[in-house]
C-alpha cells in the first residue's frame, strides 16, 4: 500500500447526470490511486445499514430513498492523507458552501443530492470499503 485509503461513492444524482467520468478525472488528477471500483445499486436494507449512524435523524428515510433511487459507483482510493485530502477535494456537504472547483461545487445540486460520499475517518473508510468490497476486490 502506498499511503492511506478512503472510501467514496458517486451518488445516484451524479451517476444519472453523467458525471462519473469527470468525477473520476478529478480524483485521478488529484493523485489518488483507485484500488477498487464498481457500479452497483443499493437495496433498501443495504442503504439503511450503510447509513445506520443517521437512523434517528429526520432525514434518514429520505436519504435511504435517495440512495436507492439509482446506481452508485463505489470506490476505494489510496493516497497519503487520503481521508482528509479527499474531503477537501469533495467540498462542503452543502454545495452552496463548497469551495470553487470542488466536486460538490461542480456537480452537486443540493445538500441531499450532493454528488459524492467521502469517509470521515480512517476507521470509517475501512468499514465502508469492507461493506462494498470483498478483500479480493481491493488491489
OpenMM code with the backbone's topology and positions (N, CA, C; nanometers):
from openmm import Vec3, app, unit

residues = "UNK UNK UNK UNK UNK UNK UNK UNK UNK UNK UNK UNK UNK UNK UNK UNK UNK UNK UNK UNK UNK UNK UNK UNK UNK UNK UNK UNK UNK UNK UNK UNK UNK UNK UNK UNK UNK UNK UNK UNK UNK UNK UNK UNK UNK UNK UNK UNK UNK UNK UNK UNK UNK UNK UNK UNK UNK UNK UNK UNK UNK UNK UNK UNK UNK UNK UNK UNK UNK UNK UNK UNK UNK UNK UNK UNK UNK UNK UNK UNK UNK UNK UNK UNK UNK UNK UNK UNK UNK UNK UNK UNK UNK UNK UNK UNK UNK UNK UNK UNK UNK UNK UNK UNK UNK UNK UNK UNK UNK UNK UNK UNK UNK UNK UNK UNK UNK UNK UNK UNK UNK UNK UNK UNK UNK UNK UNK UNK UNK UNK UNK UNK UNK UNK UNK UNK UNK UNK UNK".split()
positions = [
    Vec3(0.0850, -0.1184, 0.0000),
    Vec3(0.0000, 0.0000, 0.0000),
    Vec3(0.0884, 0.1231, 0.0000),
    Vec3(0.0509, 0.2210, -0.0784),
    Vec3(0.1227, 0.3479, -0.0853),
    Vec3(0.0356, 0.4579, -0.0277),
    Vec3(0.0418, 0.4802, 0.1018),
    Vec3(-0.0413, 0.5826, 0.1649),
    Vec3(-0.1536, 0.5201, 0.2434),
    Vec3(-0.2567, 0.6001, 0.2659),
    Vec3(-0.3745, 0.5527, 0.3375),
    Vec3(-0.4897, 0.5416, 0.2384),
    Vec3(-0.6001, 0.4872, 0.2864),
    Vec3(-0.7150, 0.4642, 0.1980),
    Vec3(-0.8389, 0.5343, 0.2490),
    Vec3(-0.9236, 0.5689, 0.1553),
    Vec3(-1.0544, 0.6240, 0.1872),
    Vec3(-1.1568, 0.5583, 0.0956),
    Vec3(-1.2819, 0.5765, 0.1306),
    Vec3(-1.3917, 0.5206, 0.0524),
    Vec3(-1.4754, 0.6347, -0.0030),
    Vec3(-1.5252, 0.6166, -0.1250),
    Vec3(-1.6167, 0.7125, -0.1839),
    Vec3(-1.7272, 0.6413, -0.2602),
    Vec3(-1.8370, 0.7090, -0.2737),
    Vec3(-1.9459, 0.6672, -0.3629),
    Vec3(-1.9834, 0.7859, -0.4486),
    Vec3(-1.9947, 0.7635, -0.5770),
    Vec3(-2.0587, 0.8614, -0.6640),
    Vec3(-2.2073, 0.8301, -0.6532),
    Vec3(-2.2833, 0.9266, -0.6067),
    Vec3(-2.4225, 0.9049, -0.5702),
    Vec3(-2.5156, 0.9063, -0.6915),
    Vec3(-2.6399, 0.8588, -0.6725),
    Vec3(-2.7323, 0.8451, -0.7857),
    Vec3(-2.7513, 0.9710, -0.8695),
    Vec3(-2.7545, 1.0883, -0.8080),
    Vec3(-2.7751, 1.2105, -0.8860),
    Vec3(-2.6600, 1.2365, -0.9819),
    Vec3(-2.5377, 1.2128, -0.9370),
    Vec3(-2.4206, 1.2360, -1.0219),
    Vec3(-2.4077, 1.1283, -1.1291),
    Vec3(-2.4456, 1.0044, -1.0970),
    Vec3(-2.4457, 0.8982, -1.1979),
    Vec3(-2.5481, 0.9323, -1.3058),
    Vec3(-2.6699, 0.9656, -1.2630),
    Vec3(-2.7760, 0.9991, -1.3589),
    Vec3(-2.7387, 1.1215, -1.4422),
    Vec3(-2.6672, 1.2159, -1.3814),
    Vec3(-2.6273, 1.3369, -1.4524),
    Vec3(-2.5113, 1.3183, -1.5487),
    Vec3(-2.4565, 1.1967, -1.5541),
    Vec3(-2.3472, 1.1695, -1.6463),
    Vec3(-2.2121, 1.2225, -1.6007),
    Vec3(-2.1922, 1.2332, -1.4693),
    Vec3(-2.0703, 1.2941, -1.4165),
    Vec3(-1.9637, 1.1949, -1.3700),
    Vec3(-1.9841, 1.0665, -1.3924),
    Vec3(-1.8873, 0.9669, -1.3453),
    Vec3(-1.7474, 0.9978, -1.3991),
    Vec3(-1.7336, 1.0157, -1.5282),
    Vec3(-1.6033, 1.0390, -1.5894),
    Vec3(-1.5344, 1.1629, -1.5361),
    Vec3(-1.6076, 1.2717, -1.5245),
    Vec3(-1.5484, 1.3967, -1.4752),
    Vec3(-1.5062, 1.3839, -1.3287),
    Vec3(-1.5860, 1.3140, -1.2483),
    Vec3(-1.5503, 1.2949, -1.1075),
    Vec3(-1.4266, 1.2063, -1.0976),
    Vec3(-1.4217, 1.0994, -1.1764),
    Vec3(-1.3030, 1.0134, -1.1744),
    Vec3(-1.1798, 1.0893, -1.2222),
    Vec3(-1.1946, 1.1752, -1.3208),
    Vec3(-1.0824, 1.2575, -1.3668),
    Vec3(-1.0322, 1.3480, -1.2555),
    Vec3(-1.1236, 1.4063, -1.1800),
    Vec3(-1.0856, 1.4912, -1.0675),
    Vec3(-1.0095, 1.4105, -0.9628),
    Vec3(-1.0572, 1.2899, -0.9356),
    Vec3(-0.9899, 1.2012, -0.8400),
    Vec3(-0.8492, 1.1685, -0.8901),
    Vec3(-0.8384, 1.1287, -1.0149),
    Vec3(-0.7072, 1.0943, -1.0716),
    Vec3(-0.6132, 1.2135, -1.0759),
    Vec3(-0.6621, 1.3283, -1.1164),
    Vec3(-0.5748, 1.4446, -1.1298),
    Vec3(-0.5306, 1.5005, -0.9954),
    Vec3(-0.5926, 1.4546, -0.8875),
    Vec3(-0.5501, 1.4932, -0.7530),
    Vec3(-0.4679, 1.3833, -0.6868),
    Vec3(-0.4117, 1.2979, -0.7694),
    Vec3(-0.3122, 1.1978, -0.7277),
    Vec3(-0.3650, 1.0877, -0.6361),
    Vec3(-0.4946, 1.0588, -0.6451),
    Vec3(-0.5484, 0.9415, -0.5778),
    Vec3(-0.5320, 0.8229, -0.6713),
    Vec3(-0.5043, 0.7091, -0.6142),
    Vec3(-0.4970, 0.5847, -0.6905),
    Vec3(-0.6231, 0.5060, -0.6599),
    Vec3(-0.6967, 0.4664, -0.7631),
    Vec3(-0.8182, 0.3873, -0.7447),
    Vec3(-0.7758, 0.2419, -0.7290),
    Vec3(-0.8036, 0.1830, -0.6113),
    Vec3(-0.7626, 0.0456, -0.5844),
    Vec3(-0.8797, -0.0523, -0.5859),
    Vec3(-1.0016, 0.0015, -0.5979),
    Vec3(-1.1229, -0.0803, -0.6142),
    Vec3(-1.2316, 0.0108, -0.6677),
    Vec3(-1.3153, -0.0444, -0.7573),
    Vec3(-1.4249, 0.0361, -0.8092),
    Vec3(-1.5292, -0.0555, -0.8718),
    Vec3(-1.6576, -0.0206, -0.8513),
    Vec3(-1.7656, -0.0927, -0.9181),
    Vec3(-1.8934, -0.0104, -0.9141),
    Vec3(-1.9770, -0.0363, -1.0142),
    Vec3(-2.1100, 0.0230, -1.0173),
    Vec3(-2.2070, -0.0800, -0.9623),
    Vec3(-2.2958, -0.0347, -0.8773),
    Vec3(-2.3968, -0.1245, -0.8226),
    Vec3(-2.5178, -0.0422, -0.7811),
    Vec3(-2.6168, -0.1091, -0.7288),
    Vec3(-2.7360, -0.0426, -0.6764),
    Vec3(-2.7563, -0.0915, -0.5340),
    Vec3(-2.7844, -0.0007, -0.4452),
    Vec3(-2.8096, -0.0364, -0.3061),
    Vec3(-2.9553, -0.0771, -0.2880),
    Vec3(-2.9773, -0.1854, -0.2166),
    Vec3(-3.1128, -0.2206, -0.1756),
    Vec3(-3.1502, -0.1311, -0.0574),
    Vec3(-3.2772, -0.1326, -0.0223),
    Vec3(-3.3218, -0.0537, 0.0928),
    Vec3(-3.2490, -0.0983, 0.2198),
    Vec3(-3.2365, -0.2274, 0.2392),
    Vec3(-3.1690, -0.2802, 0.3590),
    Vec3(-3.0217, -0.2388, 0.3595),
    Vec3(-2.9564, -0.2472, 0.2443),
    Vec3(-2.8156, -0.2066, 0.2369),
    Vec3(-2.7982, -0.0580, 0.2672),
    Vec3(-2.8843, 0.0256, 0.2114),
    Vec3(-2.8756, 0.1694, 0.2377),
    Vec3(-2.9024, 0.1992, 0.3849),
    Vec3(-3.0015, 0.1335, 0.4431),
    Vec3(-3.0305, 0.1530, 0.5854),
    Vec3(-2.9130, 0.1091, 0.6715),
    Vec3(-2.8481, 0.0009, 0.6346),
    Vec3(-2.7334, -0.0488, 0.7099),
    Vec3(-2.6143, 0.0452, 0.6949),
    Vec3(-2.5841, 0.0864, 0.5714),
    Vec3(-2.4695, 0.1731, 0.5466),
    Vec3(-2.4836, 0.3061, 0.6209),
    Vec3(-2.6039, 0.3620, 0.6228),
    Vec3(-2.6278, 0.4917, 0.6864),
    Vec3(-2.6913, 0.4798, 0.8247),
    Vec3(-2.6733, 0.3663, 0.8909),
    Vec3(-2.7354, 0.3414, 1.0215),
    Vec3(-2.7009, 0.4486, 1.1243),
    Vec3(-2.5853, 0.5096, 1.1135),
    Vec3(-2.5450, 0.6152, 1.2067),
    Vec3(-2.6437, 0.7323, 1.2040),
    Vec3(-2.7172, 0.7475, 1.0947),
    Vec3(-2.8147, 0.8564, 1.0805),
    Vec3(-2.9589, 0.8128, 1.1077),
    Vec3(-2.9768, 0.6898, 1.1546),
    Vec3(-3.1112, 0.6321, 1.1698),
    Vec3(-3.2079, 0.7222, 1.2481),
    Vec3(-3.1620, 0.7895, 1.3502),
    Vec3(-3.2504, 0.8710, 1.4342),
    Vec3(-3.2694, 1.0133, 1.3808),
    Vec3(-3.2019, 1.0469, 1.2754),
    Vec3(-3.2118, 1.1819, 1.2199),
    Vec3(-3.3368, 1.1935, 1.1325),
    Vec3(-3.3944, 1.3138, 1.1251),
    Vec3(-3.5192, 1.3296, 1.0493),
    Vec3(-3.5051, 1.3044, 0.8995),
    Vec3(-3.3855, 1.3144, 0.8467),
    Vec3(-3.3651, 1.2965, 0.7023),
    Vec3(-3.3357, 1.1517, 0.6623),
    Vec3(-3.3326, 1.0588, 0.7579),
    Vec3(-3.2907, 0.9213, 0.7303),
    Vec3(-3.3739, 0.8549, 0.6203),
    Vec3(-3.5046, 0.8605, 0.6292),
    Vec3(-3.5903, 0.7945, 0.5293),
    Vec3(-3.5667, 0.8530, 0.3902),
    Vec3(-3.5539, 0.9842, 0.3820),
    Vec3(-3.5276, 1.0478, 0.2526),
    Vec3(-3.3898, 1.0078, 0.1992),
    Vec3(-3.2917, 0.9963, 0.2877),
    Vec3(-3.1570, 0.9551, 0.2476),
    Vec3(-3.1592, 0.8137, 0.1895),
    Vec3(-3.2275, 0.7244, 0.2565),
    Vec3(-3.2375, 0.5860, 0.2086),
    Vec3(-3.3088, 0.5825, 0.0736),
    Vec3(-3.4185, 0.6555, 0.0617),
    Vec3(-3.4917, 0.6593, -0.0654),
    Vec3(-3.4028, 0.7129, -0.1777),
    Vec3(-3.3307, 0.8198, -0.1503),
    Vec3(-3.2399, 0.8788, -0.2491),
    Vec3(-3.1289, 0.7817, -0.2887),
    Vec3(-3.0673, 0.7169, -0.1909),
    Vec3(-2.9537, 0.6285, -0.2201),
    Vec3(-2.9957, 0.5004, -0.2905),
    Vec3(-3.1243, 0.4695, -0.2905),
    Vec3(-3.1746, 0.3525, -0.3628),
    Vec3(-3.2444, 0.3917, -0.4929),
    Vec3(-3.2371, 0.5192, -0.5295),
    Vec3(-3.3100, 0.5681, -0.6469),
    Vec3(-3.2410, 0.5392, -0.7796),
    Vec3(-3.1177, 0.4928, -0.7741),
    Vec3(-3.0437, 0.4625, -0.8963),
    Vec3(-2.9085, 0.4048, -0.8627),
    Vec3(-2.8302, 0.3715, -0.9636),
    Vec3(-2.6990, 0.3120, -0.9374),
    Vec3(-2.6017, 0.4111, -0.8742),
    Vec3(-2.5029, 0.3538, -0.8068),
    Vec3(-2.3922, 0.4295, -0.7472),
    Vec3(-2.2624, 0.3698, -0.8007),
    Vec3(-2.1551, 0.4442, -0.7886),
    Vec3(-2.0222, 0.3922, -0.8181),
    Vec3(-1.9430, 0.3999, -0.6889),
    Vec3(-1.9058, 0.2841, -0.6369),
    Vec3(-1.8278, 0.2761, -0.5135),
    Vec3(-1.6807, 0.2607, -0.5494),
    Vec3(-1.5940, 0.3230, -0.4694),
    Vec3(-1.4510, 0.3133, -0.4971),
    Vec3(-1.3706, 0.3261, -0.3679),
    Vec3(-1.2564, 0.2611, -0.3682),
    Vec3(-1.1579, 0.2763, -0.2626),
    Vec3(-1.0400, 0.3498, -0.3257),
    Vec3(-0.9972, 0.4556, -0.2581),
    Vec3(-0.8913, 0.5417, -0.3088),
    Vec3(-0.7715, 0.5375, -0.2151),
    Vec3(-0.6542, 0.5521, -0.2724),
    Vec3(-0.5314, 0.5459, -0.1937),
    Vec3(-0.4456, 0.6688, -0.2226),
    Vec3(-0.3896, 0.7243, -0.1161),
    Vec3(-0.3020, 0.8415, -0.1261),
    Vec3(-0.2535, 0.8720, 0.0148),
    Vec3(-0.1396, 0.9364, 0.0289),
    Vec3(-0.1022, 0.9864, 0.1609),
    Vec3(-0.2124, 1.0794, 0.2092),
    Vec3(-0.2537, 1.0645, 0.3355),
    Vec3(-0.3553, 1.1504, 0.3946),
    Vec3(-0.4876, 1.1439, 0.3169),
    Vec3(-0.5252, 1.0239, 0.2744),
    Vec3(-0.6381, 1.0054, 0.1822),
    Vec3(-0.7694, 1.0634, 0.2329),
    Vec3(-0.8069, 1.0357, 0.3559),
    Vec3(-0.9378, 1.0807, 0.4059),
    Vec3(-0.9464, 1.2323, 0.4029),
    Vec3(-0.8511, 1.2979, 0.4641),
    Vec3(-0.8554, 1.4441, 0.4726),
    Vec3(-0.8441, 1.5083, 0.3342),
    Vec3(-0.7521, 1.4588, 0.2520),
    Vec3(-0.7363, 1.5166, 0.1189),
    Vec3(-0.8613, 1.4966, 0.0332),
    Vec3(-0.9273, 1.3815, 0.0471),
    Vec3(-1.0473, 1.3593, -0.0323),
    Vec3(-1.1615, 1.4475, 0.0155),
    Vec3(-1.1737, 1.4651, 0.1448),
    Vec3(-1.2796, 1.5524, 0.1959),
    Vec3(-1.2582, 1.6970, 0.1493),
    Vec3(-1.1338, 1.7382, 0.1372),
    Vec3(-1.1044, 1.8702, 0.0818),
    Vec3(-1.1450, 1.8755, -0.0654),
    Vec3(-1.1134, 1.7702, -0.1405),
    Vec3(-1.1459, 1.7643, -0.2824),
    Vec3(-1.2961, 1.7666, -0.3073),
    Vec3(-1.3745, 1.6993, -0.2230),
    Vec3(-1.5188, 1.6949, -0.2489),
    Vec3(-1.5895, 1.8219, -0.2040),
    Vec3(-1.5388, 1.8899, -0.1024),
    Vec3(-1.6009, 2.0138, -0.0572),
    Vec3(-1.7103, 1.9924, 0.0453),
    Vec3(-1.7667, 2.1018, 0.0902),
    Vec3(-1.8704, 2.1003, 0.1938),
    Vec3(-1.9944, 2.0253, 0.1474),
    Vec3(-2.0651, 1.9660, 0.2437),
    Vec3(-2.1879, 1.8910, 0.2149),
    Vec3(-2.2882, 1.9760, 0.1386),
    Vec3(-2.3030, 2.1008, 0.1794),
    Vec3(-2.3913, 2.1932, 0.1094),
    Vec3(-2.3124, 2.2527, -0.0071),
    Vec3(-2.3522, 2.2241, -0.1302),
    Vec3(-2.2749, 2.2748, -0.2440),
    Vec3(-2.2646, 2.4267, -0.2475),
    Vec3(-2.3593, 2.4969, -0.1845),
    Vec3(-2.3525, 2.6426, -0.1786),
    Vec3(-2.2339, 2.6890, -0.0938),
    Vec3(-2.1892, 2.6026, -0.0020),
    Vec3(-2.0757, 2.6340, 0.0845),
    Vec3(-1.9454, 2.5714, 0.0361),
    Vec3(-1.9522, 2.4901, -0.0679),
    Vec3(-1.8347, 2.4186, -0.1163),
    Vec3(-1.7417, 2.5134, -0.1918),
    Vec3(-1.6126, 2.4964, -0.1685),
    Vec3(-1.5133, 2.5817, -0.2347),
    Vec3(-1.5181, 2.5615, -0.3861),
    Vec3(-1.4889, 2.6671, -0.4581),
    Vec3(-1.4865, 2.6618, -0.6038),
    Vec3(-1.3914, 2.5517, -0.6505),
    Vec3(-1.4363, 2.4774, -0.7502),
    Vec3(-1.3540, 2.3710, -0.8067),
    Vec3(-1.3683, 2.2362, -0.7393),
    Vec3(-1.4317, 2.2316, -0.6210),
    Vec3(-1.4514, 2.1033, -0.5549),
    Vec3(-1.5572, 2.0222, -0.6291),
    Vec3(-1.5588, 1.8926, -0.6035),
    Vec3(-1.6544, 1.8052, -0.6712),
    Vec3(-1.7976, 1.8482, -0.6425),
    Vec3(-1.8273, 1.8796, -0.5184),
    Vec3(-1.9652, 1.9186, -0.4857),
    Vec3(-2.0011, 2.0548, -0.5428),
    Vec3(-1.9079, 2.1486, -0.5477),
    Vec3(-1.9364, 2.2778, -0.6090),
    Vec3(-1.9669, 2.2605, -0.7575),
    Vec3(-1.9000, 2.1651, -0.8204),
    Vec3(-1.9173, 2.1434, -0.9639),
    Vec3(-2.0405, 2.0602, -0.9981),
    Vec3(-2.0711, 1.9575, -0.9151),
    Vec3(-2.1703, 1.8587, -0.9576),
    Vec3(-2.2907, 1.8401, -0.8652),
    Vec3(-2.2852, 1.8858, -0.7421),
    Vec3(-2.3981, 1.8675, -0.6502),
    Vec3(-2.5073, 1.9692, -0.6804),
    Vec3(-2.6303, 1.9294, -0.6549),
    Vec3(-2.7429, 2.0197, -0.6789),
    Vec3(-2.8111, 2.0647, -0.5501),
    Vec3(-2.7826, 1.9970, -0.4380),
    Vec3(-2.8421, 2.0340, -0.3096),
    Vec3(-2.7667, 1.9623, -0.1980),
    Vec3(-2.8019, 1.9940, -0.0748),
    Vec3(-2.7418, 1.9236, 0.0387),
    Vec3(-2.7720, 1.7743, 0.0283),
    Vec3(-2.8938, 1.7401, -0.0105),
    Vec3(-2.9334, 1.5993, -0.0197),
    Vec3(-2.8705, 1.5321, -0.1417),
    Vec3(-2.8734, 1.5980, -0.2554),
    Vec3(-2.8170, 1.5424, -0.3792),
    Vec3(-2.6780, 1.6035, -0.3979),
    Vec3(-2.5854, 1.5558, -0.3142),
    Vec3(-2.4546, 1.6206, -0.3084),
    Vec3(-2.3431, 1.5454, -0.3821),
    Vec3(-2.3793, 1.4651, -0.4784),
    Vec3(-2.2898, 1.4030, -0.5776),
    Vec3(-2.2013, 1.2898, -0.5272),
    Vec3(-2.1362, 1.3058, -0.4132),
    Vec3(-2.0418, 1.2036, -0.3672),
    Vec3(-2.0454, 1.1883, -0.2161),
    Vec3(-2.0073, 1.0698, -0.1734),
    Vec3(-1.9840, 1.0410, -0.0321),
    Vec3(-1.8339, 1.0287, -0.0135),
    Vec3(-1.7840, 1.0759, 0.0983),
    Vec3(-1.6446, 1.0551, 0.1343),
    Vec3(-1.6349, 1.0190, 0.2810),
    Vec3(-1.5557, 0.9190, 0.3127),
    Vec3(-1.5397, 0.8761, 0.4517),
    Vec3(-1.4890, 0.9906, 0.5379),
    Vec3(-1.5305, 0.9896, 0.6659),
    Vec3(-1.4905, 1.0972, 0.7567),
    Vec3(-1.3755, 1.0610, 0.8491),
    Vec3(-1.3279, 0.9361, 0.8431),
    Vec3(-1.2147, 0.8947, 0.9262),
    Vec3(-1.1511, 0.7704, 0.8648),
    Vec3(-1.0286, 0.7417, 0.9039),
    Vec3(-0.9625, 0.6203, 0.8564),
    Vec3(-1.0408, 0.4963, 0.8981),
    Vec3(-1.0937, 0.4989, 1.0203),
    Vec3(-1.1690, 0.3835, 1.0703),
    Vec3(-1.2958, 0.3614, 0.9870),
    Vec3(-1.3704, 0.4692, 0.9616),
    Vec3(-1.4926, 0.4552, 0.8822),
    Vec3(-1.4613, 0.4200, 0.7373),
    Vec3(-1.3491, 0.4673, 0.6852),
    Vec3(-1.3095, 0.4314, 0.5487),
    Vec3(-1.2932, 0.2804, 0.5369),
    Vec3(-1.2294, 0.2188, 0.6347),
    Vec3(-1.2097, 0.0732, 0.6322),
    Vec3(-1.3430, 0.0000, 0.6438),
    Vec3(-1.4307, 0.0466, 0.7310),
    Vec3(-1.5626, -0.0153, 0.7486),
    Vec3(-1.6450, -0.0022, 0.6208),
    Vec3(-1.6467, 0.1162, 0.5631),
    Vec3(-1.7263, 0.1415, 0.4436),
    Vec3(-1.6725, 0.0649, 0.3227),
    Vec3(-1.5408, 0.0583, 0.3096),
    Vec3(-1.4814, -0.0192, 0.1996),
    Vec3(-1.5188, -0.1662, 0.2130),
    Vec3(-1.5111, -0.2194, 0.3345),
    Vec3(-1.5441, -0.3605, 0.3579),
    Vec3(-1.6926, -0.3875, 0.3339),
    Vec3(-1.7775, -0.2885, 0.3531),
    Vec3(-1.9206, -0.3031, 0.3269),
    Vec3(-1.9459, -0.3277, 0.1783),
    Vec3(-1.8702, -0.2609, 0.0938),
    Vec3(-1.8931, -0.2657, -0.0510),
    Vec3(-1.8026, -0.3625, -0.1270),
    Vec3(-1.6882, -0.3980, -0.0702),
    Vec3(-1.5906, -0.4782, -0.1437),
    Vec3(-1.5395, -0.5937, -0.0602),
    Vec3(-1.5275, -0.7097, -0.1241),
    Vec3(-1.4571, -0.8231, -0.0631),
    Vec3(-1.3081, -0.7936, -0.0723),
    Vec3(-1.2308, -0.8501, 0.0168),
    Vec3(-1.0868, -0.8269, 0.0166),
    Vec3(-1.0215, -0.8533, -0.1169),
    Vec3(-1.0673, -0.9544, -0.1888),
    Vec3(-1.0078, -0.9884, -0.3176),
    Vec3(-1.0408, -0.8878, -0.4278),
    Vec3(-1.1310, -0.7931, -0.3980),
    Vec3(-1.1690, -0.6911, -0.4971),
    Vec3(-1.0889, -0.5607, -0.4791),
    Vec3(-1.0079, -0.5544, -0.3763),
    Vec3(-0.9289, -0.4335, -0.3486),
    Vec3(-0.7825, -0.4637, -0.3814),
    Vec3(-0.7261, -0.3807, -0.4638),
    Vec3(-0.5893, -0.4014, -0.5095),
    Vec3(-0.5004, -0.2915, -0.4578),
] * unit.nanometer
topology = app.Topology()
chain = topology.addChain("A")
for resn in residues:
    res = topology.addResidue(resn, chain)
    for name in ("N", "CA", "C"):
        topology.addAtom(name, app.Element.getBySymbol(name[0]), res)
